Amino acid sequence: MTTDQQPATLTKAQRKQLIVKEINIHTRATFEHLALIVNVSEDTIRRDINELEKENLVIKVKGGAMASAYHHTSEHKAYSQDDKITIAQKLLPLLRKDMLLLLGGGTTIREFIKLIPGNLRITIVTASVLSAVELLDKPHIRTIMLGGQISTYSQMSFSGDVFNQLSHLKTDLCILGTNALDIEGGFSDSDWDTVQVKKAMLAASEKVAIVSISEKLNSTMKIKIASLSEVDYIVTELPPDAELLSPYKAANPNLTFL
């Protein structure tokens, strides 16, 4: 992801604050990336993450850390929750009775699930464990969980079984979150397995909507999921005519911004 490297004069408190913010914006971050942006060694980052985990501010995972609000047991308020609720509300007009919806995971999509009308009869297919659990509270929604090995990074199913199941689907709409969004770099992530599942989800859908808080705009991660030209909707908390979105519109006139 493209975040400016910080000066070496950061205090420990400032450094930890920046680490938490970076993890919250992008849901998760590697030790390597965090060391780069705060200009310290990876050993120092590991010690900071250990302390932040004890303070219940992040959760340590293999190779890095994830936002506390993303964990399945968390009662933490999601980062930028009001913005994510705004995004969720914008998605509701895309729903229609009896549609087949393919759904990713993440805190924004969890807010969206909460807002789906309780009497709307649709079928939702998901590889996200957290999305599937959230959908249990929606009795009129038929939920299909794609099976396979579960990634501790994204808490999504992946493996040959998932790809095989997706290859036989053609859903009306796919709604996915992203950890980074850029005009040239498209949508990207840092985990190979997660990227491959998301690619397969895009291929299994007639229409695609990508949801992202504006703080993720103009950032990239190491592995590209798709170009902007491969999706139909970009949904942020900003009004569609926001200045920050203007370059994206100019580069991709066929995209619809909600």
C-alpha angles and dihedrals in degrees: 000000000000109000121149114255111249126230120264091242095081114127118232091255092050091047093052091047091053091047092053092047093050092050092047094050095049097028091234140018137191125243088241094056094044091050089053098050096047094037100235136113123279089244089060090049091052090053091048091049091050090054093044091051090053087052089053091240098118138008119235115230134171108301096358144350141286134212114274092229091059096061117102093237096046125122091180119125110253118252110264088003095167090054091048091051089052089053091048091053091052090056096057096081089060090066124092136174117281094007123147109234128190111206133193128199140256139099095286092054090047088057089049092052090053090057098048106116111258093228097050111115110211138133118241124194117195141169091198117103092202093050091050091051092048090051091059087082091061106077096181093054118089105219123200116191115205108227130223143089112334120233115227087204099059101009087233130127116253137166136090093301092060093048091048092051092047092049089065095051134088107179127190094235139004120204115195137171122220135206095211136019128188138160094238099025097045115197117342146169138183100235118085098206094047091050093051092051092049091049089053091048091054091051090051095057138079093208131020130205120190118201123203139154110238093248088073093057118109093022131112138196130204101266123053119221100183145330121256088250090065095064135064106208136032113194122194134156089254124095110261091248094053114139092234089063096048096091090050091052092048092051094044112029093172093060119103115219118204 
